[in-house]
Amino acid sequence: MIKLIATDLDGTLLDNNGELNEEFNHVFNELYKKGITFMAASGRQYPALETLFESVKDKMMFIAENGTFAVNKGEELLCDPMDRKNVEDIIDFTRAAENKEILLNTKYTAYTECKDEEFLKMLDIYCSSVTVVDDLKDVKEDVLKTAIYDDRPISEHCQDYFDKFGEYMTVCTSGPHWLDIMEKGVTKGKALEHIKERYGLKSEEIMIFGDQMNDLELIECGYYSYAMENAIDALKEKARFIAGKNSENGVLEKIKEVFNI
């Protein structure tokens, strides 16, 4: 019996405009009646996730910032910040890189040195709060994740980050233009394993949906693992099943089919 459904958001549960389908609340409430916990597992900020799921946030679980922060019904379960020296190394490397912007994500806000209005407007999709600073090294809060943005396809312009940081940090693409860097071993999958152990969940009781490189470890945590039809090939190879495209409401359609909703 499935007890937990964990889903990525961008490119997975959300449509191509970054919005929830109008059926979401109905499906969520039907799952809740059946005693099934719903989890959003995302690279987004926790406050942004709270806003997106405002009507049901107190009834669900969240994995935010690609596994660095986890919450269940308002209770903090996990917080795994980055080493300060690692953050400063990434800042220095990105300042010297071509066509890159860097975002430092903390629990409740994100920091950038970029003052470009279009870039800041785009961040509204992922962050509920963004603070522009003159020097990112002056940020005193714990940094959960560093996010690197390139307006070109990130998969074609990020190998230098894997070469530089891949041996001692977790480096992964999280979207067409985003690269995320966390402490070594920190992933959505590690966060979900922590939650499985805490609540005594088995793999056979978990359904998972994803589409990107940052979902690779996540889908290994549950037997019912679904890659979206629009997912990267590497994820499709690891998942046991395929769900429809995010643009065609693939996650909710599969949930409705499985649970007769």
Secondary structure, DSSP 8 states (H G I E B T S, - for coil): ---EEEE-IIIIIS-TTS---TTHHHHHHHHHHTT-EEEEE-SS-HHHHHHHTTTTGGGSEEEEGGGTEEEETTEEEEE----HHHHHHHHHHHHTSSS-EEEEE-SS-EEES---HHHHHHHTTT-S-EEE-S-GGG--S---EEEEE-SS-GGGS-HHHHHHHTTTEEEEEEETTEEEEEETT--HHHHHHHHHHHHT--GGGEEEEE-SGGGHHHHTT-SEEEEETTS-HHHHHH-SEEE--GGGTHHHHHHHHHHT-
